[in-house]
Each structure stands twice: as C-alpha cells, then as structure tokens.
Amino acid sequence: MAKRKPIIQVPHGTVPKICKAFRCKRSTVYAALCFDSKSELSENIRQSALTVYGGVKTTKLILN
C-alpha cells in the first residue's frame, strides 16, 4: 500500500541559507521540511521556507 507524506521542497542551495538564518544544523532543517519534527523551531523553519525562501508544499509517495 502506498501513502502520501507532506514535504516542503525548496530551491537548490536554500538549505544552507536556512541553517545560517536559524543557526541550526542541516539535519534540523531537513527534518523540519519533511515534517519529521514538530517543535516550535521546526514550525518557524517551515513557515520561513514557504514565505521567504520560495518553498512549495507538496507530497511524497511512500511505498510500504
């Protein structure tokens, strides 16, 4: 069975900019953009990715 998982896609080269803006590691940004974490920092990263950095919310197909 296949499931769809929400993700936020950002343009190439954006993740280091987000890391610098939020003073966090790449793994934190990737976890936030893949909705694997639910902290306040993750919410801020997602919101910023969508509004400031040109991110697009989409879904990813996951096969079980």
QUINORLIN-V600996 format. One record per residue. N is the residue number from 1. OMEGA is omega as a letter, one per 30 degrees, with the letter a starting at -180 (none if undefined). D_FIRST is the distance of its C-alpha to the first C-alpha in Angstrom with 1 decimal. Layout:
N,OMEGA,D_FIRST + N,OMEGA,D_FIRST
//
This chain:
1,a,0.0 + 2,l,3.8 + 3,l,6.8 + 4,a,10.4 + 5,l,13.1 + 6,l,16.8 + 7,l,19.2 + 8,l,22.8 + 9,l,24.0 + 10,l,27.7 + 11,l,30.1 + 12,l,30.9 + 13,a,33.5 + 14,a,32.8 + 15,l,31.4 + 16,l,34.8 + 17,l,36.5 + 18,l,34.3 + 19,a,35.0 + 20,a,38.7 + 21,a,38.7 + 22,a,37.0 + 23,l,38.6 + 24,a,35.4 + 25,l,33.4 + 26,a,30.8 + 27,l,28.2 + 28,l,29.0 + 29,l,28.5 + 30,l,25.2 + 31,l,23.9 + 32,a,25.2 + 33,l,23.7 + 34,l,20.2 + 35,l,20.7 + 36,l,20.6 + 37,a,24.1 + 38,a,25.6 + 39,l,29.3 + 40,l,32.0 + 41,l,32.4 + 42,l,28.8 + 43,l,29.2 + 44,l,32.4 + 45,l,30.8 + 46,a,28.0 + 47,l,30.7 + 48,l,33.0 + 49,a,30.4 + 50,a,29.8 + 51,a,33.5 + 52,a,35.6 + 53,l,33.6 + 54,l,31.9 + 55,l,28.3 + 56,l,25.6 + 57,a,22.8 + 58,l,19.5 + 59,l,15.8 + 60,l,13.8 + 61,l,10.4 + 62,l,8.7 + 63,l,6.3 + 64,none,5.7
//
